[in-house]
Amino acid sequence: MKYALYANLISLVLHYPITYYFIVHLDLALNGIAYAGTLNMLIRTVAIYVMIKLSKQNECLVSL
């Protein structure tokens, strides 16, 4: 399936508001960008993991 595509879309939609929040509202500047990038990678990883675990076709995938 297209797990990576959907995970990237989820993280893309959430990335900009999270980055804006860290930079503007919390006034973290460059550290806010780093935190948002790290959180974006974590969201993507969790989204892929959840999609694979909830998939009905995961029997043919390597177990995680």
Sequence and secondary structure as in RCSB ss.txt:
>XXXX:A:sequence
MKYALYANLISLVLHYPITYYFIVHLDLALNGIAYAGTLNMLIRTVAIYVMIKLSKQNECLVSL
>XXXX:A:secstr
  HHHHHHHHHHHHHHHHHHIIIIIS  HHHHHHHHHHHHHHHHHHHHHHHHHH TTGGGS   
